[in-house]
């Protein structure tokens, strides 16, 4: 069922069956989707602001050019979901089930992904500027051309990740675990400099 162009404010959708809905150009502000079934739902050009997705099933959902601003994803299921051209600026992810999921050309600026389990996930070209990735598990992830400028990477596991073309600050190169990671020459030089080596 398609429901388009509607603005919804402060609605309680807790425990609601919303699976396989088709939403276009809808805006949700301050809405609570706790425990809702959104499996298979499609959103196009939708905006979610300050919404709660606690224990929500978003498996097999598809999202195109939608924005999730300052939203909370707590124990949310995102397995087999797809996000293309989406924004998650300022959102928080807690104990979320990601894998496998597909995300392309999306913005995770200022997002909190503390301890996120993203092993072997393809995140190529995404923006994680000033994101909180403390203790996140990104082992063997495809992080080519990812923007990690200003990201908090204390304890972040990047072993065997592909970081070719990625942008990392000196602090991140010191704080994260990078054993076996693939990097380009510029990052290798920056890594050496960040660890106090003199390059001549």
BELLIN-V364119 format. One record per backbone hydrogen bond with DSSP energy under -1.0 kcal/mol. NH is the residue of the N-H (numbers start at 0). CO is the residue of the C=O. Records with the same first field share a line. If there is no record, write none. Layout:
BEGIN
NH = CO / CO
END
This chain:
BEGIN
2 = 21
4 = 23
7 = 26
9 = 28
12 = 31
14 = 33
15 = 12
17 = 36
19 = 38
20 = 17
21 = 0
22 = 41
24 = 43
26 = 5
27 = 46
28 = 7
29 = 48
31 = 10
32 = 51
34 = 53
35 = 32
36 = 15
37 = 56
39 = 58
40 = 37
41 = 20
42 = 61
43 = 22
44 = 63
46 = 25
47 = 66
48 = 27
49 = 68
51 = 30
52 = 71
54 = 73
55 = 52
56 = 35
57 = 76
59 = 78
60 = 57
61 = 40
62 = 81
63 = 42
64 = 83
66 = 45
67 = 86
68 = 47
69 = 88
71 = 50
72 = 91
74 = 93
76 = 55
77 = 96
79 = 99
80 = 77
81 = 60
82 = 101
83 = 62
84 = 103
86 = 65
87 = 106
89 = 108
90 = 87
91 = 70
92 = 111
93 = 72
96 = 75
101 = 80
103 = 82
106 = 85
107 = 126
109 = 128
110 = 107
111 = 90
112 = 131
114 = 133
115 = 112
117 = 136
119 = 138
120 = 117
122 = 141
124 = 143
125 = 122
126 = 105
127 = 146
129 = 148
130 = 127
131 = 110
132 = 151
134 = 153
135 = 132
136 = 115
137 = 156
139 = 158
140 = 137
141 = 120
142 = 140 / 161
144 = 163
145 = 142
146 = 125
147 = 166
150 = 147
151 = 130
154 = 174
155 = 152
156 = 135
157 = 176
159 = 178
160 = 157
161 = 140
162 = 181
165 = 162
166 = 145
172 = 168
173 = 169
174 = 170
175 = 171
176 = 155
180 = 177
181 = 160
187 = 183
188 = 184
189 = 185
190 = 186
191 = 187
192 = 188
193 = 189
194 = 190
195 = 192
196 = 191
END
